[in-house]
Amino acid sequence: MIPARARTAVAVAAHDPAPAVRRRAAALAAAEGFDDLLTQLSADGDSSVRAACKAARREAPAPAEPRSSTPRDPAADVLQAVQAALFGLTEDELAEHMGVPADQVRALAGRLLSAGRLGRRGKRLVLTEGGAR
């Protein structure tokens, strides 16, 4: 699950001047079921963005089934949230997304940073190569 502001972030990314960002927006729009944004991106002036839309429609995962009552893994939640965010997340944004106190998120993020699974881009936490393992 990505933050509640995901639709706004994908809509902003859909207007980015860089085709690479628009291609990523197409993949996220398909995965999250934002069909109107995907339709908009399908008419993009860049052929690579249009191709990404076609591929995203073909390869988008099926809608997620409701989660079972199995215990949540906070570290996995952090990694998934940071991976899903286009430009990373701050600890405060992550705390809001996860619905846990910011102090707990800071401690968990510190452990993941120390383990090399997360990195920083300014204030934002970003996934490192191999961080989602």
ROSE-4610 file (N, C-alpha, C; in Angstrom, 1 decimal, always signed):
// ROSE-4610
residu = [M/M/M/I/I/I/P/P/P/A/A/A/R/R/R/A/A/A/R/R/R/T/T/T/A/A/A/V/V/V/A/A/A/V/V/V/A/A/A/A/A/A/H/H/H/D/D/D/P/P/P/A/A/A/P/P/P/A/A/A/V/V/V/R/R/R/R/R/R/R/R/R/A/A/A/A/A/A/A/A/A/L/L/L/A/A/A/A/A/A/A/A/A/E/E/E/G/G/G/F/F/F/D/D/D/D/D/D/L/L/L/L/L/L/T/T/T/Q/Q/Q/L/L/L/S/S/S/A/A/A/D/D/D/G/G/G/D/D/D/S/S/S/S/S/S/V/V/V/R/R/R/A/A/A/A/A/A/C/C/C/K/K/K/A/A/A/A/A/A/R/R/R/R/R/R/E/E/E/A/A/A/P/P/P/A/A/A/P/P/P/A/A/A/E/E/E/P/P/P/R/R/R/S/S/S/S/S/S/T/T/T/P/P/P/R/R/R/D/D/D/P/P/P/A/A/A/A/A/A/D/D/D/V/V/V/L/L/L/Q/Q/Q/A/A/A/V/V/V/Q/Q/Q/A/A/A/A/A/A/L/L/L/F/F/F/G/G/G/L/L/L/T/T/T/E/E/E/D/D/D/E/E/E/L/L/L/A/A/A/E/E/E/H/H/H/M/M/M/G/G/G/V/V/V/P/P/P/A/A/A/D/D/D/Q/Q/Q/V/V/V/R/R/R/A/A/A/L/L/L/A/A/A/G/G/G/R/R/R/L/L/L/L/L/L/S/S/S/A/A/A/G/G/G/R/R/R/L/L/L/G/G/G/R/R/R/R/R/R/G/G/G/K/K/K/R/R/R/L/L/L/V/V/V/L/L/L/T/T/T/E/E/E/G/G/G/G/G/G/A/A/A/R/R/R]
num = [1/1/1/2/2/2/3/3/3/4/4/4/5/5/5/6/6/6/7/7/7/8/8/8/9/9/9/10/10/10/11/11/11/12/12/12/13/13/13/14/14/14/15/15/15/16/16/16/17/17/17/18/18/18/19/19/19/20/20/20/21/21/21/22/22/22/23/23/23/24/24/24/25/25/25/26/26/26/27/27/27/28/28/28/29/29/29/30/30/30/31/31/31/32/32/32/33/33/33/34/34/34/35/35/35/36/36/36/37/37/37/38/38/38/39/39/39/40/40/40/41/41/41/42/42/42/43/43/43/44/44/44/45/45/45/46/46/46/47/47/47/48/48/48/49/49/49/50/50/50/51/51/51/52/52/52/53/53/53/54/54/54/55/55/55/56/56/56/57/57/57/58/58/58/59/59/59/60/60/60/61/61/61/62/62/62/63/63/63/64/64/64/65/65/65/66/66/66/67/67/67/68/68/68/69/69/69/70/70/70/71/71/71/72/72/72/73/73/73/74/74/74/75/75/75/76/76/76/77/77/77/78/78/78/79/79/79/80/80/80/81/81/81/82/82/82/83/83/83/84/84/84/85/85/85/86/86/86/87/87/87/88/88/88/89/89/89/90/90/90/91/91/91/92/92/92/93/93/93/94/94/94/95/95/95/96/96/96/97/97/97/98/98/98/99/99/99/100/100/100/101/101/101/102/102/102/103/103/103/104/104/104/105/105/105/106/106/106/107/107/107/108/108/108/109/109/109/110/110/110/111/111/111/112/112/112/113/113/113/114/114/114/115/115/115/116/116/116/117/117/117/118/118/118/119/119/119/120/120/120/121/121/121/122/122/122/123/123/123/124/124/124/125/125/125/126/126/126/127/127/127/128/128/128/129/129/129/130/130/130/131/131/131/132/132/132/133/133/133]
x = [+0.9/+0.0/+0.9/+0.6/+1.4/+0.6/+1.3/+0.6/-0.7/-1.5/-2.8/-2.6/-1.4/-1.2/-0.6/-0.7/-0.1/-0.7/-2.0/-2.7/-2.1/-2.0/-1.5/+0.0/+0.8/+2.2/+2.3/+1.4/+1.5/+1.0/+0.0/-0.5/+0.6/+1.3/+2.4/+3.5/+3.8/+4.9/+4.4/+3.1/+2.6/+2.9/+3.1/+3.4/+4.9/+5.7/+7.2/+7.8/+8.7/+9.4/+10.2/+10.6/+11.5/+10.6/+10.9/+10.1/+10.3/+11.5/+11.7/+10.7/+10.5/+9.6/+8.1/+7.8/+6.4/+6.2/+7.3/+7.2/+6.9/+7.6/+7.4/+6.0/+5.5/+4.2/+3.1/+3.4/+2.5/+2.4/+3.6/+3.6/+2.9/+3.1/+2.4/+0.9/+0.5/-0.9/-1.6/-1.0/-1.5/-1.7/-0.6/-0.6/-1.6/-1.9/-2.8/-4.2/-4.4/-5.8/-6.2/-5.3/-5.6/-5.8/-6.9/-7.1/-7.1/-7.7/-7.7/-6.3/-5.4/-4.0/-3.3/-3.6/-3.0/-3.4/-4.7/-5.2/-4.6/-4.4/-3.7/-2.3/-1.6/-0.2/-0.1/-1.2/-1.2/-1.2/-1.5/-1.5/-0.3/+0.7/+1.9/+2.6/+3.4/+4.1/+5.3/+5.8/+7.0/+6.6/+7.1/+6.8/+7.2/+8.2/+8.6/+7.6/+7.0/+5.9/+4.7/+4.3/+3.2/+3.4/+4.6/+5.0/+4.9/+5.4/+5.3/+3.9/+3.0/+1.6/+1.0/+1.4/+0.9/+1.4/+2.7/+3.3/+2.7/+2.5/+1.9/+0.5/-0.3/-1.6/-1.5/-0.6/-0.4/+0.1/+1.0/+1.8/+1.3/+0.4/+0.0/-0.5/-0.1/-0.6/-2.1/-2.6/-4.0/-4.3/-5.5/-5.8/-5.5/-4.9/-4.5/-5.7/-5.6/-6.7/-6.5/-7.6/-7.5/-6.5/-5.8/-4.7/-5.3/-4.6/-5.1/-4.7/-5.0/-4.7/-3.3/-2.4/-1.1/-0.4/+0.5/+1.2/+2.0/+2.1/+2.8/+4.3/+5.1/+6.5/+6.8/+7.1/+7.4/+8.5/+9.6/+10.7/+10.2/+9.5/+9.0/+8.0/+7.2/+6.3/+7.1/+8.2/+9.1/+9.7/+10.3/+10.9/+9.9/+8.7/+7.7/+7.3/+7.0/+6.6/+7.6/+8.9/+10.0/+10.1/+10.0/+10.2/+9.1/+7.9/+6.7/+6.7/+7.4/+7.4/+8.4/+7.9/+8.8/+10.1/+10.0/+11.2/+11.6/+11.2/+11.5/+10.6/+10.8/+9.9/+10.7/+10.3/+10.9/+10.4/+11.0/+10.6/+9.2/+8.9/+7.5/+6.5/+6.8/+5.8/+5.6/+6.7/+6.6/+5.8/+6.0/+5.2/+3.7/+3.4/+2.0/+1.4/+2.2/+1.8/+1.5/+2.4/+2.3/+1.4/+1.1/+0.2/+0.8/+2.1/+2.9/+3.6/+4.0/+4.7/+6.0/+6.3/+7.5/+8.8/+8.8/+10.0/+10.3/+9.2/+9.4/+9.9/+9.4/+9.8/+11.3/+11.7/+13.1/+14.0/+13.6/+14.5/+14.6/+13.5/+13.5/+14.2/+14.0/+14.8/+16.3/+16.6/+18.1/+18.7/+17.9/+18.4/+18.6/+17.6/+17.6/+18.7/+19.0/+20.1/+21.4/+21.6/+22.8/+23.0/+22.0/+22.1/+22.3/+22.2/+22.5/+21.3/+20.1/+18.9/+18.2/+18.4/+17.9/+19.1/+18.9/+19.9/+19.2/+19.9/+19.3/+19.6/+18.6/+18.7/+18.2/+19.1/+18.7/+18.0/+16.8/+16.1/+15.3/+15.2/+14.3/+15.1/+14.3/+14.8/+14.5/+15.5/+15.4/+15.9/+15.4/+15.8/+17.1/+18.0/+19.3/+19.3/+20.3/+20.3/+20.3/+19.4/+19.3/+18.6/+18.1/+17.5/+16.2/+15.5/+14.2/+14.2/+15.4/+15.6/+14.8]
y = [-1.2/+0.0/+1.2/+2.2/+3.4/+4.6/+5.7/+6.7/+7.2/+7.9/+8.4/+9.4/+10.1/+11.1/+10.5/+9.2/+8.5/+9.0/+9.2/+9.7/+11.0/+11.9/+13.3/+13.2/+12.3/+12.2/+11.6/+10.6/+10.0/+11.0/+11.8/+12.8/+13.9/+14.3/+15.2/+14.6/+13.4/+12.7/+12.5/+12.4/+12.2/+13.5/+14.6/+15.9/+16.2/+15.4/+15.7/+15.8/+16.7/+16.8/+15.6/+14.8/+13.6/+12.4/+11.8/+10.7/+9.5/+9.4/+8.3/+8.3/+9.6/+9.7/+9.4/+9.9/+9.6/+8.1/+7.4/+5.9/+5.3/+5.7/+5.2/+5.5/+6.7/+7.1/+6.2/+5.8/+4.9/+3.5/+3.0/+1.7/+1.8/+2.9/+3.1/+3.3/+4.0/+4.3/+2.9/+2.1/+0.8/-0.1/-0.1/-0.9/-0.5/+0.8/+1.3/+1.5/+1.2/+1.3/+2.7/+3.6/+5.0/+5.0/+4.4/+4.3/+5.6/+6.6/+7.9/+8.5/+8.3/+8.8/+7.9/+6.7/+5.8/+6.1/+6.4/+6.9/+8.1/+9.1/+10.3/+10.1/+9.2/+8.9/+8.2/+7.4/+6.7/+7.6/+8.8/+9.8/+10.7/+10.3/+11.1/+11.3/+12.4/+12.6/+11.8/+11.2/+10.3/+8.9/+8.2/+6.9/+5.9/+6.2/+5.3/+5.3/+6.4/+6.5/+5.8/+5.9/+5.2/+3.7/+3.3/+1.8/+1.3/+2.2/+1.8/+1.7/+2.5/+2.3/+1.0/+0.6/-0.7/-1.8/-1.8/-2.8/-2.8/-1.7/-1.6/-2.2/-1.9/-2.5/-4.1/-4.6/-6.0/-6.7/-6.0/-6.6/-6.2/-5.3/-4.8/-6.0/-6.0/-7.1/-7.1/-8.2/-8.3/-7.5/-7.0/-6.2/-7.1/-6.5/-7.2/-7.7/-8.8/-9.4/-8.8/-8.7/-8.2/-9.0/-8.2/-8.8/-9.8/-10.8/-11.7/-11.1/-11.8/-11.3/-11.7/-12.0/-12.4/-11.1/-11.3/-10.1/-9.4/-8.1/-7.2/-7.2/-7.1/-6.9/-5.5/-4.7/-3.3/-3.0/-3.7/-3.5/-3.7/-4.7/-4.9/-3.8/-3.3/-2.2/-0.9/-0.7/+0.5/+0.4/-0.8/-1.0/-0.9/-1.5/-1.4/+0.0/+0.8/+2.2/+3.0/+2.9/+3.7/+3.3/+2.0/+1.6/+2.1/+2.2/+2.6/+4.1/+4.9/+6.3/+6.7/+7.6/+8.0/+8.6/+9.4/+10.2/+9.9/+8.8/+8.5/+9.1/+8.9/+9.4/+9.9/+10.9/+11.3/+10.4/+10.5/+9.7/+10.0/+11.4/+11.8/+11.3/+11.4/+10.9/+9.4/+8.7/+7.2/+6.9/+7.7/+7.4/+7.7/+8.7/+9.0/+7.8/+7.3/+6.2/+5.0/+4.7/+3.4/+3.5/+4.7/+4.9/+4.6/+4.8/+4.5/+5.8/+5.9/+7.1/+7.3/+8.6/+9.0/+8.4/+8.4/+7.9/+6.4/+5.6/+4.2/+4.1/+4.9/+4.9/+5.3/+6.4/+6.8/+5.7/+5.0/+3.9/+2.8/+2.4/+1.3/+1.8/+3.0/+3.5/+3.5/+3.9/+3.9/+2.5/+1.5/+0.1/-0.3/+0.1/-0.3/+0.5/+1.8/+2.6/+1.9/+1.5/+0.9/-0.4/-1.2/-2.5/-2.3/-1.0/-0.8/-1.1/-1.3/-1.6/-0.3/+0.8/+2.1/+3.0/+4.0/+5.1/+6.4/+7.5/+8.8/+9.6/+10.4/+11.4/+12.7/+13.4/+14.6/+14.1/+14.6/+14.1/+12.8/+12.5/+11.4/+10.0/+9.0/+7.6/+7.0/+6.4/+5.7/+4.3/+3.5/+2.1/+1.9/+1.2/+0.9/-0.3/-0.4/-1.6/-2.8/-3.7/-4.9/-4.7/-3.5/-3.2/-4.0/-4.3/-5.0/-6.5/-7.0/-8.5/-9.1]
z = [+0.0/+0.0/+0.0/-0.8/-0.9/-0.2/+0.1/+0.9/+0.2/+1.0/+0.5/-0.6/-0.6/-1.6/-2.9/-3.0/-4.2/-5.5/-5.5/-6.8/-7.2/-6.2/-6.5/-7.0/-6.4/-6.8/-8.2/-8.5/-9.8/-10.9/-10.5/-11.5/-11.7/-10.7/-10.9/-11.8/-11.5/-12.3/-13.7/-14.0/-15.3/-16.2/-15.5/-16.3/-16.2/-15.7/-15.5/-16.9/-17.1/-18.5/-18.8/-17.9/-18.2/-18.5/-19.7/-20.1/-19.1/-18.5/-17.6/-16.4/-15.9/-14.8/-15.3/-16.5/-17.0/-17.2/-17.6/-17.8/-16.4/-15.4/-14.1/-13.6/-13.9/-13.5/-14.2/-15.4/-16.1/-15.4/-15.0/-14.3/-12.9/-12.2/-10.9/-11.2/-12.2/-12.5/-12.8/-13.5/-13.8/-12.6/-11.8/-10.6/-9.6/-9.5/-8.5/-9.0/-10.3/-10.9/-11.2/-11.5/-11.9/-13.4/-13.9/-15.3/-16.1/-15.4/-16.1/-16.4/-15.4/-15.6/-16.6/-16.6/-17.6/-19.0/-19.1/-20.4/-20.9/-20.0/-20.3/-20.8/-20.1/-20.4/-21.7/-22.1/-23.3/-24.5/-24.3/-25.4/-25.4/-24.6/-24.5/-25.8/-26.0/-27.2/-27.4/-26.3/-26.4/-26.6/-27.6/-27.9/-26.8/-26.0/-25.0/-23.8/-23.6/-22.6/-23.0/-24.3/-24.8/-24.7/-25.0/-24.9/-23.5/-22.6/-21.1/-20.7/-21.2/-20.9/-21.3/-22.6/-23.1/-22.2/-21.9/-21.1/-19.7/-19.2/-17.8/-17.8/-18.8/-18.9/-18.9/-19.7/-19.9/-18.6/-17.9/-16.9/-15.5/-15.4/-14.0/-13.2/-11.9/-11.1/-10.8/-10.6/-10.3/-9.0/-8.8/-7.6/-6.3/-5.4/-4.2/-3.4/-2.9/-2.0/-0.6/+0.1/+1.4/+2.3/+3.1/+3.9/+5.0/+5.2/+6.3/+7.6/+8.7/+10.0/+10.5/+9.5/+9.9/+10.5/+11.4/+12.0/+10.9/+11.1/+10.1/+10.5/+9.4/+9.6/+9.4/+10.4/+10.3/+9.3/+9.3/+8.4/+7.0/+6.7/+5.3/+4.9/+5.8/+5.5/+5.2/+5.9/+5.6/+4.3/+4.0/+2.7/+1.5/+1.7/+0.7/+0.4/+1.5/+1.3/+0.7/+1.1/+0.5/-1.0/-1.3/-2.7/-3.6/-3.0/-3.8/-4.1/-3.2/-3.4/-4.5/-5.4/-6.5/-6.1/-5.1/-4.7/-3.3/-2.7/-1.3/-0.3/+1.0/+2.0/+3.2/+3.8/+5.1/+6.2/+7.3/+8.4/+8.9/+8.8/+9.2/+8.2/+6.9/+5.9/+6.1/+6.4/+6.6/+7.9/+8.9/+10.2/+9.9/+9.1/+8.8/+7.9/+7.0/+6.1/+6.9/+7.8/+8.6/+9.8/+10.2/+11.3/+12.7/+12.7/+14.0/+14.4/+15.7/+16.1/+15.4/+15.1/+14.4/+15.1/+16.4/+17.1/+16.7/+16.6/+16.3/+14.8/+14.0/+12.6/+12.5/+13.2/+13.2/+13.7/+14.7/+15.2/+14.2/+13.6/+12.6/+11.4/+10.9/+9.8/+10.0/+11.3/+11.7/+11.5/+12.0/+11.8/+10.4/+9.5/+8.1/+7.4/+7.8/+7.3/+7.6/+8.9/+9.3/+8.6/+8.3/+7.6/+6.1/+5.6/+4.2/+3.3/+3.9/+3.2/+2.7/+3.4/+3.0/+2.9/+2.1/+2.0/+2.1/+2.0/+2.1/+0.8/+0.4/-0.6/+0.1/+0.6/+1.4/+2.7/+3.0/+4.1/+3.8/+2.6/+2.2/+2.3/+2.7/+2.7/+1.4/+0.8/-0.5/-0.4/-1.2/-1.2/-1.9/-1.2/-1.8/-2.7/-3.6/-4.5/-3.6/-3.8/-3.0/-1.7/-1.4/-0.1/+0.1/-1.0/-0.8/-0.6/-0.5/-0.4/+0.7]
